[in-house]
Amino acid sequence: MLENENCPPEAIQLVADSVMVTNYTVAATMLGNPNCPAGAFPELVSSANGYIQLAIVKHPNCPPEILELLSHQAVPIREIVAANQRTPGATLERLLSDRVGTVSRAAAANPSLPRRALAMWQLAYPDR
């Protein structure tokens, strides 16, 4: 049911609200559905491992506050958060200074990054 694209967001939300999603197969199935509502993400984050965190930040409905929360995780997750256009500008500005070049370059390439921050980054790091 959860994997069916015709599954209404309300049904997915009901599953997220009714059980602690500790079964990673259930969480992955929920996240594989483009109808997974934004309200389900806080519950999913609270019980997520790295694999589920990757699925969360890749989801088109991932709320900006969840992207901010996960922007402090491992490099692969930070890279995806930095590239996600729903990531808040302040988070992108912080990720510009990430010590890992792939993360800072992803933030610099994000069209949601404030132009002022991009210009300052380009002056500070002309080789990146």
MMTF fields as JSON, N, C-alpha, C and O atoms, coordinates in Angstrom:
{
  "mmtfVersion": "1.0.0",
  "mmtfProducer": "UNKNOWN",
  "numBonds": 511,
  "numAtoms": 512,
  "numGroups": 128,
  "numChains": 1,
  "numModels": 1,
  "chainsPerModel": [1],
  "groupsPerChain": [128],
  "chainIdList": ["A"],
  "bondAtomList": [4, 2, 8, 6, 12, 10, 16, 14, 20, 18, 24, 22, 28, 26, 32, 30, 36, 34, 40, 38, 44, 42, 48, 46, 52, 50, 56, 54, 60, 58, 64, 62, 68, 66, 72, 70, 76, 74, 80, 78, 84, 82, 88, 86, 92, 90, 96, 94, 100, 98, 104, 102, 108, 106, 112, 110, 116, 114, 120, 118, 124, 122, 128, 126, 132, 130, 136, 134, 140, 138, 144, 142, 148, 146, 152, 150, 156, 154, 160, 158, 164, 162, 168, 166, 172, 170, 176, 174, 180, 178, 184, 182, 188, 186, 192, 190, 196, 194, 200, 198, 204, 202, 208, 206, 212, 210, 216, 214, 220, 218, 224, 222, 228, 226, 232, 230, 236, 234, 240, 238, 244, 242, 248, 246, 252, 250, 256, 254, 260, 258, 264, 262, 268, 266, 272, 270, 276, 274, 280, 278, 284, 282, 288, 286, 292, 290, 296, 294, 300, 298, 304, 302, 308, 306, 312, 310, 316, 314, 320, 318, 324, 322, 328, 326, 332, 330, 336, 334, 340, 338, 344, 342, 348, 346, 352, 350, 356, 354, 360, 358, 364, 362, 368, 366, 372, 370, 376, 374, 380, 378, 384, 382, 388, 386, 392, 390, 396, 394, 400, 398, 404, 402, 408, 406, 412, 410, 416, 414, 420, 418, 424, 422, 428, 426, 432, 430, 436, 434, 440, 438, 444, 442, 448, 446, 452, 450, 456, 454, 460, 458, 464, 462, 468, 466, 472, 470, 476, 474, 480, 478, 484, 482, 488, 486, 492, 490, 496, 494, 500, 498, 504, 502, 508, 506],
  "bondOrderList": [1, 1, 1, 1, 1, 1, 1, 1, 1, 1, 1, 1, 1, 1, 1, 1, 1, 1, 1, 1, 1, 1, 1, 1, 1, 1, 1, 1, 1, 1, 1, 1, 1, 1, 1, 1, 1, 1, 1, 1, 1, 1, 1, 1, 1, 1, 1, 1, 1, 1, 1, 1, 1, 1, 1, 1, 1, 1, 1, 1, 1, 1, 1, 1, 1, 1, 1, 1, 1, 1, 1, 1, 1, 1, 1, 1, 1, 1, 1, 1, 1, 1, 1, 1, 1, 1, 1, 1, 1, 1, 1, 1, 1, 1, 1, 1, 1, 1, 1, 1, 1, 1, 1, 1, 1, 1, 1, 1, 1, 1, 1, 1, 1, 1, 1, 1, 1, 1, 1, 1, 1, 1, 1, 1, 1, 1, 1],
  "groupList": [{"groupName": "MET", "atomNameList": ["N", "CA", "C", "O"], "elementList": ["N", "C", "C", "O"], "formalChargeList": [0, 0, 0, 0], "bondAtomList": [1, 0, 2, 1, 3, 2], "bondOrderList": [1, 1, 2], "singleLetterCode": "M", "chemCompType": "L-PEPTIDE LINKING"}, {"groupName": "LEU", "atomNameList": ["N", "CA", "C", "O"], "elementList": ["N", "C", "C", "O"], "formalChargeList": [0, 0, 0, 0], "bondAtomList": [1, 0, 2, 1, 3, 2], "bondOrderList": [1, 1, 2], "singleLetterCode": "L", "chemCompType": "L-PEPTIDE LINKING"}, {"groupName": "GLU", "atomNameList": ["N", "CA", "C", "O"], "elementList": ["N", "C", "C", "O"], "formalChargeList": [0, 0, 0, 0], "bondAtomList": [1, 0, 2, 1, 3, 2], "bondOrderList": [1, 1, 2], "singleLetterCode": "E", "chemCompType": "L-PEPTIDE LINKING"}, {"groupName": "ASN", "atomNameList": ["N", "CA", "C", "O"], "elementList": ["N", "C", "C", "O"], "formalChargeList": [0, 0, 0, 0], "bondAtomList": [1, 0, 2, 1, 3, 2], "bondOrderList": [1, 1, 2], "singleLetterCode": "N", "chemCompType": "L-PEPTIDE LINKING"}, {"groupName": "CYS", "atomNameList": ["N", "CA", "C", "O"], "elementList": ["N", "C", "C", "O"], "formalChargeList": [0, 0, 0, 0], "bondAtomList": [1, 0, 2, 1, 3, 2], "bondOrderList": [1, 1, 2], "singleLetterCode": "C", "chemCompType": "L-PEPTIDE LINKING"}, {"groupName": "PRO", "atomNameList": ["N", "CA", "C", "O"], "elementList": ["N", "C", "C", "O"], "formalChargeList": [0, 0, 0, 0], "bondAtomList": [1, 0, 2, 1, 3, 2], "bondOrderList": [1, 1, 2], "singleLetterCode": "P", "chemCompType": "L-PEPTIDE LINKING"}, {"groupName": "ALA", "atomNameList": ["N", "CA", "C", "O"], "elementList": ["N", "C", "C", "O"], "formalChargeList": [0, 0, 0, 0], "bondAtomList": [1, 0, 2, 1, 3, 2], "bondOrderList": [1, 1, 2], "singleLetterCode": "A", "chemCompType": "L-PEPTIDE LINKING"}, {"groupName": "ILE", "atomNameList": ["N", "CA", "C", "O"], "elementList": ["N", "C", "C", "O"], "formalChargeList": [0, 0, 0, 0], "bondAtomList": [1, 0, 2, 1, 3, 2], "bondOrderList": [1, 1, 2], "singleLetterCode": "I", "chemCompType": "L-PEPTIDE LINKING"}, {"groupName": "GLN", "atomNameList": ["N", "CA", "C", "O"], "elementList": ["N", "C", "C", "O"], "formalChargeList": [0, 0, 0, 0], "bondAtomList": [1, 0, 2, 1, 3, 2], "bondOrderList": [1, 1, 2], "singleLetterCode": "Q", "chemCompType": "L-PEPTIDE LINKING"}, {"groupName": "VAL", "atomNameList": ["N", "CA", "C", "O"], "elementList": ["N", "C", "C", "O"], "formalChargeList": [0, 0, 0, 0], "bondAtomList": [1, 0, 2, 1, 3, 2], "bondOrderList": [1, 1, 2], "singleLetterCode": "V", "chemCompType": "L-PEPTIDE LINKING"}, {"groupName": "ASP", "atomNameList": ["N", "CA", "C", "O"], "elementList": ["N", "C", "C", "O"], "formalChargeList": [0, 0, 0, 0], "bondAtomList": [1, 0, 2, 1, 3, 2], "bondOrderList": [1, 1, 2], "singleLetterCode": "D", "chemCompType": "L-PEPTIDE LINKING"}, {"groupName": "SER", "atomNameList": ["N", "CA", "C", "O"], "elementList": ["N", "C", "C", "O"], "formalChargeList": [0, 0, 0, 0], "bondAtomList": [1, 0, 2, 1, 3, 2], "bondOrderList": [1, 1, 2], "singleLetterCode": "S", "chemCompType": "L-PEPTIDE LINKING"}, {"groupName": "THR", "atomNameList": ["N", "CA", "C", "O"], "elementList": ["N", "C", "C", "O"], "formalChargeList": [0, 0, 0, 0], "bondAtomList": [1, 0, 2, 1, 3, 2], "bondOrderList": [1, 1, 2], "singleLetterCode": "T", "chemCompType": "L-PEPTIDE LINKING"}, {"groupName": "TYR", "atomNameList": ["N", "CA", "C", "O"], "elementList": ["N", "C", "C", "O"], "formalChargeList": [0, 0, 0, 0], "bondAtomList": [1, 0, 2, 1, 3, 2], "bondOrderList": [1, 1, 2], "singleLetterCode": "Y", "chemCompType": "L-PEPTIDE LINKING"}, {"groupName": "GLY", "atomNameList": ["N", "CA", "C", "O"], "elementList": ["N", "C", "C", "O"], "formalChargeList": [0, 0, 0, 0], "bondAtomList": [1, 0, 2, 1, 3, 2], "bondOrderList": [1, 1, 2], "singleLetterCode": "G", "chemCompType": "PEPTIDE LINKING"}, {"groupName": "PHE", "atomNameList": ["N", "CA", "C", "O"], "elementList": ["N", "C", "C", "O"], "formalChargeList": [0, 0, 0, 0], "bondAtomList": [1, 0, 2, 1, 3, 2], "bondOrderList": [1, 1, 2], "singleLetterCode": "F", "chemCompType": "L-PEPTIDE LINKING"}, {"groupName": "LYS", "atomNameList": ["N", "CA", "C", "O"], "elementList": ["N", "C", "C", "O"], "formalChargeList": [0, 0, 0, 0], "bondAtomList": [1, 0, 2, 1, 3, 2], "bondOrderList": [1, 1, 2], "singleLetterCode": "K", "chemCompType": "L-PEPTIDE LINKING"}, {"groupName": "HIS", "atomNameList": ["N", "CA", "C", "O"], "elementList": ["N", "C", "C", "O"], "formalChargeList": [0, 0, 0, 0], "bondAtomList": [1, 0, 2, 1, 3, 2], "bondOrderList": [1, 1, 2], "singleLetterCode": "H", "chemCompType": "L-PEPTIDE LINKING"}, {"groupName": "ARG", "atomNameList": ["N", "CA", "C", "O"], "elementList": ["N", "C", "C", "O"], "formalChargeList": [0, 0, 0, 0], "bondAtomList": [1, 0, 2, 1, 3, 2], "bondOrderList": [1, 1, 2], "singleLetterCode": "R", "chemCompType": "L-PEPTIDE LINKING"}, {"groupName": "TRP", "atomNameList": ["N", "CA", "C", "O"], "elementList": ["N", "C", "C", "O"], "formalChargeList": [0, 0, 0, 0], "bondAtomList": [1, 0, 2, 1, 3, 2], "bondOrderList": [1, 1, 2], "singleLetterCode": "W", "chemCompType": "L-PEPTIDE LINKING"}],
  "groupTypeList": [0, 1, 2, 3, 2, 3, 4, 5, 5, 2, 6, 7, 8, 1, 9, 6, 10, 11, 9, 0, 9, 12, 3, 13, 12, 9, 6, 6, 12, 0, 1, 14, 3, 5, 3, 4, 5, 6, 14, 6, 15, 5, 2, 1, 9, 11, 11, 6, 3, 14, 13, 7, 8, 1, 6, 7, 9, 16, 17, 5, 3, 4, 5, 5, 2, 7, 1, 2, 1, 1, 11, 17, 8, 6, 9, 5, 7, 18, 2, 7, 9, 6, 6, 3, 8, 18, 12, 5, 14, 6, 12, 1, 2, 18, 1, 1, 11, 10, 18, 9, 14, 12, 9, 11, 18, 6, 6, 6, 6, 3, 5, 11, 1, 5, 18, 18, 6, 1, 6, 0, 19, 8, 1, 6, 13, 5, 10, 18],
  "groupIdList": [1, 2, 3, 4, 5, 6, 7, 8, 9, 10, 11, 12, 13, 14, 15, 16, 17, 18, 19, 20, 21, 22, 23, 24, 25, 26, 27, 28, 29, 30, 31, 32, 33, 34, 35, 36, 37, 38, 39, 40, 41, 42, 43, 44, 45, 46, 47, 48, 49, 50, 51, 52, 53, 54, 55, 56, 57, 58, 59, 60, 61, 62, 63, 64, 65, 66, 67, 68, 69, 70, 71, 72, 73, 74, 75, 76, 77, 78, 79, 80, 81, 82, 83, 84, 85, 86, 87, 88, 89, 90, 91, 92, 93, 94, 95, 96, 97, 98, 99, 100, 101, 102, 103, 104, 105, 106, 107, 108, 109, 110, 111, 112, 113, 114, 115, 116, 117, 118, 119, 120, 121, 122, 123, 124, 125, 126, 127, 128],
  "secStructList": [7, 6, 6, 7, 6, 6, 1, 7, 2, 2, 2, 2, 2, 2, 2, 2, 2, 2, 1, 7, 7, 7, 7, 2, 2, 2, 2, 2, 2, 2, 2, 2, 1, 6, 6, 7, 7, 4, 4, 4, 2, 2, 2, 2, 2, 2, 6, 7, 7, 2, 2, 2, 2, 2, 2, 2, 2, 2, 1, 6, 6, 7, 7, 2, 2, 2, 2, 2, 2, 2, 6, 6, 1, 7, 2, 2, 2, 2, 2, 2, 2, 2, 2, 7, 6, 6, 1, 7, 2, 2, 2, 2, 2, 2, 2, 2, 6, 7, 1, 1, 2, 2, 2, 2, 2, 2, 2, 2, 2, 7, 6, 6, 1, 7, 2, 2, 2, 2, 2, 2, 2, 2, 2, 2, 7, 6, 6, 7],
  "xCoordList": [0.815, 0.0, 0.866, 0.625, 1.865, 2.652, 3.454, 3.736, 3.825, 4.628, 3.791, 4.339, 2.477, 1.59, 1.465, 1.106, 1.757, 1.681, 0.265, 0.07, -0.719, -2.11, -2.49, -3.597, -1.578, -1.818, -1.915, -0.985, -3.008, -3.155, -2.173, -1.83, -1.728, -0.802, -1.352, -0.583, -2.646, -3.252, -2.986, -2.752, -3.021, -2.765, -1.308, -1.018, -0.396, 1.026, 1.251, 1.992, 0.607, 0.729, 0.183, 0.752, -0.907, -1.496, -0.513, -0.401, 0.194, 1.203, 2.324, 2.758, 2.786, 3.865, 3.442, 4.247, 2.181, 1.689, 1.374, 1.442, 1.029, 0.53, 1.603, 1.384, 2.744, 3.811, 5.13, 5.349, 6.003, 7.368, 8.029, 8.187, 8.417, 8.929, 10.377, 11.312, 10.542, 11.884, 12.207, 13.361, 11.21, 11.434, 11.9, 11.129, 13.157, 13.729, 13.111, 13.133, 12.559, 11.86, 10.593, 10.277, 9.865, 8.649, 9.024, 8.383, 10.052, 10.47, 10.901, 10.524, 11.684, 12.141, 10.972, 10.955, 10.002, 8.819, 8.038, 7.594, 7.868, 7.167, 7.885, 7.251, 9.204, 9.985, 10.075, 10.353, 9.843, 9.845, 8.6, 8.543, 7.606, 6.35, 6.418, 6.647, 6.222, 6.269, 5.161, 5.229, 4.14, 3.053, 3.344, 2.499, 4.513, 4.846, 4.744, 5.479, 3.841, 3.618, 4.719, 5.404, 4.869, 5.892, 5.735, 6.728, 4.509, 4.27, 4.836, 4.984, 5.158, 5.713, 7.207, 7.755, 7.869, 9.325, 9.872, 10.87, 9.276, 9.831, 9.881, 10.854, 8.845, 8.841, 9.913, 10.573, 10.085, 11.086, 12.505, 13.362, 12.75, 14.084, 14.445, 15.597, 13.472, 13.764, 14.258, 14.908, 13.961, 14.39, 15.274, 15.405, 15.877, 16.585, 18.043, 18.745, 18.473, 19.889, 20.39, 19.62, 21.654, 22.21, 21.507, 21.321, 21.115, 20.422, 19.091, 18.756, 18.342, 17.046, 17.246, 16.466, 18.285, 18.562, 18.819, 18.36, 19.54, 19.763, 18.447, 18.225, 17.581, 16.28, 15.444, 14.713, 15.547, 14.796, 15.24, 14.405, 16.551, 17.022, 16.852, 16.853, 16.705, 16.466, 14.991, 14.663, 14.113, 12.674, 12.227, 12.62, 11.403, 10.981, 10.112, 9.993, 9.499, 8.67, 9.396, 8.776, 10.692, 11.428, 11.358, 11.765, 10.848, 10.72, 12.087, 13.042, 12.171, 13.432, 14.007, 15.226, 13.167, 13.691, 14.337, 15.252, 13.882, 14.507, 15.842, 16.819, 15.877, 17.14, 18.177, 19.339, 17.758, 18.674, 19.163, 20.357, 18.259, 18.614, 19.635, 20.588, 19.442, 20.334, 21.581, 22.444, 21.688, 22.861, 24.131, 25.205, 24.02, 25.169, 25.644, 26.522, 25.077, 25.367, 26.591, 27.383, 26.735, 27.887, 27.958, 26.974, 29.128, 29.397, 28.368, 27.878, 28.003, 27.04, 25.7, 25.061, 25.282, 24.022, 24.184, 23.303, 25.304, 25.55, 25.604, 25.121, 26.187, 26.26, 24.861, 24.595, 23.982, 22.628, 21.854, 21.122, 22.01, 21.348, 21.836, 21.034, 23.134, 23.696, 23.157, 23.046, 22.824, 22.321, 20.8, 20.269, 20.107, 18.647, 18.158, 18.528, 17.341, 16.859, 15.905, 15.607, 15.421, 14.539, 15.333, 14.754, 16.649, 17.484, 17.477, 17.663, 17.266, 17.248, 18.568, 19.638, 18.475, 19.647, 20.711, 21.9, 20.308, 21.283, 22.048, 23.239, 21.373, 22.034, 23.026, 24.139, 22.621, 23.518, 24.756, 25.867, 24.565, 25.709, 26.684, 27.898, 26.165, 27.033, 27.749, 28.935, 27.02, 27.625, 28.677, 29.523, 28.64, 29.694, 31.06, 32.085, 31.058, 32.313, 32.686, 33.636, 31.962, 32.245, 33.68, 34.163, 34.344, 35.739, 35.867, 36.958, 34.762, 34.767, 34.362, 33.272, 35.259, 35.047, 33.789, 33.153, 33.405, 32.199, 30.947, 29.98, 30.96, 29.814, 29.756, 28.702, 30.878, 30.876, 30.569, 29.88, 31.066, 30.765, 29.287, 28.694, 28.697, 27.265, 26.436, 25.455, 26.828, 26.118, 26.288, 25.335, 27.494, 27.749, 26.943, 26.56, 26.684, 25.939, 24.424, 23.669, 23.982, 22.551, 21.942, 22.387, 20.934, 20.337, 19.622, 19.292, 19.381, 18.738, 19.72, 19.307, 21.007, 22.017, 21.913, 21.875, 21.866, 21.841, 23.055, 24.177, 22.829, 23.894, 25.069, 26.224, 24.775, 25.829, 26.795, 28.011, 26.24, 27.071, 27.915, 29.082, 27.33, 28.085, 29.236, 30.347, 28.972, 30.018, 31.174, 32.34, 30.851, 31.898, 32.695, 33.914, 32.014, 32.676, 33.611, 34.726, 33.167, 33.99, 35.239, 36.293, 35.138, 36.319, 37.277, 38.495, 36.73, 37.56, 38.2, 39.31, 37.513, 37.982, 37.936, 37.114, 38.794, 38.731, 39.058, 38.699, 39.73, 40.124, 39.064, 39.209, 38.013, 36.993, 36.032, 35.069],
  "yCoordList": [-1.184, 0.0, 1.258, 2.162, 1.339, 2.563, 2.899, 4.07, 1.884, 2.133, 2.586, 3.096, 2.41, 2.764, 4.278, 4.944, 4.822, 6.272, 6.802, 8.009, 5.925, 6.337, 6.34, 6.736, 5.902, 5.921, 7.375, 8.15, 7.754, 9.16, 9.565, 8.762, 10.817, 11.3, 11.106, 10.881, 11.19, 11.028, 9.636, 9.482, 8.604, 7.235, 7.071, 6.402, 7.688, 7.624, 8.333, 7.847, 9.485, 10.239, 9.428, 9.45, 8.717, 7.886, 6.821, 6.569, 6.197, 5.191, 5.858, 5.329, 7.018, 7.724, 8.127, 8.085, 8.517, 8.962, 7.806, 7.968, 6.642, 5.571, 4.623, 3.917, 4.601, 3.694, 4.429, 5.359, 4.0, 4.495, 3.765, 2.545, 4.487, 3.851, 3.434, 4.161, 2.254, 1.714, 0.641, 0.234, 0.184, -0.792, -0.029, 0.717, -0.215, 0.576, 0.249, 1.087, -0.954, -1.286, -0.451, 0.046, -0.292, 0.535, 1.984, 2.642, 2.485, 3.882, 4.108, 5.109, 3.193, 3.34, 3.289, 4.011, 2.441, 2.357, 3.661, 4.156, 4.219, 5.504, 6.586, 7.371, 6.625, 7.661, 7.443, 8.381, 6.228, 5.945, 6.439, 6.479, 6.814, 7.305, 8.828, 9.507, 9.377, 10.838, 11.554, 12.771, 10.825, 11.429, 11.496, 11.951, 11.057, 11.097, 12.549, 13.407, 12.829, 14.223, 14.755, 13.999, 16.061, 16.725, 16.396, 16.33, 16.19, 15.886, 14.558, 14.336, 13.666, 12.364, 12.429, 11.535, 13.46, 13.515, 13.622, 12.967, 14.408, 14.456, 13.082, 12.761, 12.274, 10.931, 10.058, 9.274, 10.194, 9.396, 9.78, 8.911, 11.065, 11.527, 10.996, 10.641, 10.94, 10.541, 9.101, 8.74, 8.285, 6.89, 6.494, 5.311, 7.479, 7.21, 6.82, 7.351, 5.866, 5.579, 6.359, 7.102, 6.205, 6.962, 6.706, 7.625, 5.461, 5.11, 5.852, 6.4, 5.865, 6.543, 8.056, 8.758, 8.562, 10.001, 10.418, 11.48, 9.608, 9.912, 9.963, 10.865, 8.997, 8.981, 10.195, 10.735, 10.626, 11.792, 13.051, 13.785, 13.306, 14.55, 14.559, 15.626, 13.384, 13.312, 13.497, 13.763, 13.358, 13.391, 14.811, 15.774, 14.942, 16.283, 17.029, 18.251, 16.331, 16.998, 17.246, 17.669, 16.989, 17.175, 18.638, 19.523, 18.897, 20.281, 20.931, 20.254, 22.243, 22.965, 22.762, 22.676, 22.685, 22.528, 21.155, 21.018, 20.15, 18.831, 18.857, 18.252, 19.558, 19.709, 20.396, 19.991, 21.436, 22.127, 21.169, 21.122, 20.414, 19.473, 18.45, 18.137, 17.93, 16.891, 17.452, 16.688, 18.767, 19.383, 19.243, 19.662, 18.67, 18.467, 17.015, 16.649, 16.195, 14.762, 14.45, 15.34, 13.2, 12.726, 13.415, 13.981, 13.359, 14.051, 13.753, 14.702, 12.501, 12.279, 12.979, 13.444, 13.051, 13.718, 15.23, 15.894, 15.779, 17.226, 17.626, 18.699, 16.779, 17.079, 17.209, 18.127, 16.288, 16.325, 17.51, 18.175, 17.777, 18.945, 20.217, 21.099, 20.319, 21.513, 21.701, 22.833, 20.622, 20.704, 20.881, 21.24, 20.634, 20.682, 22.136, 22.921, 22.481, 23.859, 24.279, 25.466, 23.328, 23.658, 23.992, 24.407, 23.814, 24.108, 25.608, 26.394, 26.023, 27.452, 28.147, 27.544, 29.412, 30.198, 30.244, 30.149, 30.389, 30.447, 29.129, 29.125, 28.032, 26.717, 26.6, 26.108, 27.053, 27.018, 27.874, 27.482, 29.042, 29.907, 29.196, 29.302, 28.477, 27.731, 26.607, 26.366, 25.914, 24.808, 25.281, 24.49, 26.54, 27.096, 26.989, 26.86, 27.046, 26.996, 25.588, 25.405, 24.588, 23.203, 22.855, 23.267, 22.108, 21.73, 20.747, 20.559, 20.12, 19.163, 19.916, 20.482, 19.907, 20.675, 20.327, 21.215, 19.044, 18.673, 19.265, 19.559, 19.441, 20.042, 21.533, 22.051, 22.221, 23.67, 23.982, 24.962, 23.169, 23.393, 23.145, 23.848, 22.15, 21.896, 23.071, 23.459, 23.637, 24.811, 25.994, 26.733, 26.174, 27.291, 27.156, 28.163, 25.94, 25.705, 25.766, 25.75, 25.834, 25.825, 27.193, 28.208, 27.238, 28.522, 29.223, 30.404, 28.516, 29.135, 29.871, 30.561, 29.734, 30.436, 31.934, 32.344, 32.752, 34.205, 34.654, 34.217, 35.515, 35.962, 36.603, 36.408, 37.356, 38.01, 36.976, 37.162, 35.891, 34.836, 34.158, 33.841, 33.939, 33.314, 34.217, 33.741, 35.506, 36.437, 36.463, 36.469, 36.478, 36.492, 35.184, 35.196, 34.07, 32.762, 32.704, 32.192, 33.221, 33.204, 34.057, 33.718, 35.159, 35.988, 35.276, 35.336, 34.615, 33.947, 32.664, 32.315, 31.966, 30.666, 30.633, 29.915, 31.387, 31.437, 30.103, 29.899, 29.199, 27.924, 26.839, 25.764, 27.101, 26.068, 26.197, 25.435],
  "zCoordList": [0.0, 0.0, 0.0, -0.801, 0.876, 1.009, -0.239, -0.495, -1.021, -2.213, -3.4, -4.377, -3.338, -4.44, -4.548, -3.577, -5.723, -5.913, -5.767, -5.622, -5.803, -5.598, -4.125, -3.762, -3.288, -1.844, -1.402, -1.63, -0.781, -0.399, 0.699, 1.567, 0.648, 1.688, 3.097, 4.032, 3.26, 4.584, 5.15, 6.349, 4.27, 4.721, 5.153, 6.144, 4.399, 4.76, 6.09, 6.944, 6.26, 7.509, 8.673, 9.764, 8.452, 9.5, 9.97, 11.17, 9.043, 9.405, 10.214, 11.237, 9.749, 10.453, 11.862, 12.793, 12.015, 13.318, 14.272, 15.49, 13.716, 14.555, 15.071, 16.055, 14.426, 14.864, 14.875, 14.1, 15.762, 15.727, 14.574, 14.625, 13.54, 12.331, 12.564, 12.228, 13.141, 13.372, 12.348, 12.218, 11.628, 10.576, 9.342, 8.738, 8.973, 7.887, 6.536, 5.634, 6.376, 5.137, 5.02, 3.939, 6.12, 6.106, 5.827, 5.007, 6.497, 6.287, 4.851, 4.241, 4.304, 2.918, 1.949, 0.953, 2.235, 1.377, 1.423, 0.388, 2.615, 2.743, 1.947, 1.241, 2.063, 1.389, -0.118, -0.865, -0.56, -1.981, -2.685, -3.914, -1.905, -2.475, -2.588, -1.587, -3.797, -3.945, -3.182, -3.004, -2.727, -1.955, -0.467, 0.303, -0.048, 1.382, 1.85, 1.362, 2.791, 3.201, 4.109, 4.797, 4.094, 4.906, 6.389, 7.114, 6.846, 8.251, 8.709, 9.911, 7.776, 8.148, 8.419, 9.064, 7.944, 8.028, 9.45, 9.749, 10.338, 11.701, 12.371, 13.055, 12.179, 12.754, 12.111, 12.794, 10.806, 10.108, 10.538, 10.698, 10.724, 11.127, 12.507, 12.756, 13.396, 14.777, 14.88, 15.861, 13.891, 13.964, 12.785, 12.472, 12.138, 10.886, 11.086, 11.946, 10.255, 10.128, 8.909, 8.3, 8.547, 7.424, 6.108, 5.31, 5.876, 4.634, 4.534, 3.484, 5.62, 5.631, 5.571, 4.928, 6.236, 6.149, 4.707, 4.287, 3.942, 2.525, 1.762, 0.954, 2.021, 1.352, 1.742, 0.912, 2.989, 3.46, 2.715, 2.187, 2.669, 2.053, 0.539, -0.075, -0.07, -1.51, -1.874, -3.03, -0.896, -1.182, -1.554, -0.896, -2.61, -3.045, -2.039, -2.13, -1.081, -0.073, 1.244, 2.219, 1.284, 2.533, 2.961, 2.208, 4.157, 4.629, 4.881, 5.261, 4.666, 4.895, 6.297, 6.449, 7.314, 8.679, 8.873, 9.686, 8.148, 8.215, 7.468, 7.91, 6.338, 5.615, 6.494, 6.524, 7.209, 8.128, 9.203, 9.495, 9.788, 10.85, 10.362, 11.075, 9.152, 8.632, 7.966, 7.535, 7.876, 7.236, 8.077, 7.645, 9.247, 10.14, 10.134, 10.916, 9.27, 9.259, 8.391, 8.08, 8.012, 7.23, 5.867, 5.391, 5.253, 3.986, 2.903, 2.291, 2.62, 1.533, 1.77, 0.825, 3.027, 3.353, 3.198, 2.651, 3.674, 3.523, 2.058, 1.694, 1.207, -0.227, -0.836, -1.611, -0.479, -1.025, -0.467, -1.199, 0.817, 1.413, 0.723, 0.418, 0.476, -0.168, -1.582, -2.053, -2.257, -3.627, -3.7, -4.751, -2.602, -2.594, -2.598, -1.725, -3.566, -3.697, -2.585, -2.446, -1.794, -0.663, 0.602, 1.607, 0.554, 1.713, 1.978, 1.049, 3.23, 3.561, 3.208, 3.285, 2.825, 2.445, 3.524, 3.221, 4.774, 5.871, 5.994, 6.304, 5.754, 5.799, 4.654, 4.836, 3.474, 2.316, 2.561, 2.204, 3.171, 3.477, 4.416, 4.243, 5.4, 6.315, 5.572, 5.796, 4.679, 3.943, 2.936, 2.52, 2.544, 1.682, 2.349, 1.679, 3.675, 4.441, 4.858, 5.619, 4.378, 4.759, 4.372, 3.317, 5.216, 4.958, 3.803, 3.266, 3.418, 2.308, 1.036, 0.951, 0.059, -1.164, -1.924, -2.492, -1.952, -2.696, -2.074, -2.777, -0.76, -0.071, -0.379, -0.747, -0.232, -0.479, -1.944, -2.229, -2.873, -4.295, -4.601, -5.419, -3.947, -4.146, -3.642, -4.276, -2.506, -1.984, -2.934, -3.181, -3.467, -4.386, -5.671, -6.267, -6.1, -7.343, -7.139, -8.111, -5.907, -5.617, -5.955, -5.418, -6.836, -7.198, -6.045, -6.152, -4.953, -3.789, -2.89, -1.958, -3.157, -2.366, -2.643, -3.803, -1.597, -1.826, -2.648, -2.393, -3.62, -4.537, -3.808, -4.187, -2.774, -1.999, -1.424, -1.455, -0.904, -0.321, -1.395, -1.164, -2.56, -3.654, -4.105, -4.337, -4.227, -4.657, -3.653, -4.046, -2.371, -1.344, -1.368, -1.197, -1.577, -1.644, -2.847, -2.743, -3.976, -5.185, -5.016, -5.553, -4.279, -3.998, -3.043, -3.216, -2.054, -1.041, -1.566, -1.164, -2.455, -2.947, -4.476, -5.045, -5.143, -6.61, -7.285, -8.444, -6.582, -7.173, -7.047, -7.63, -6.303, -6.12, -7.235, -7.312]
}
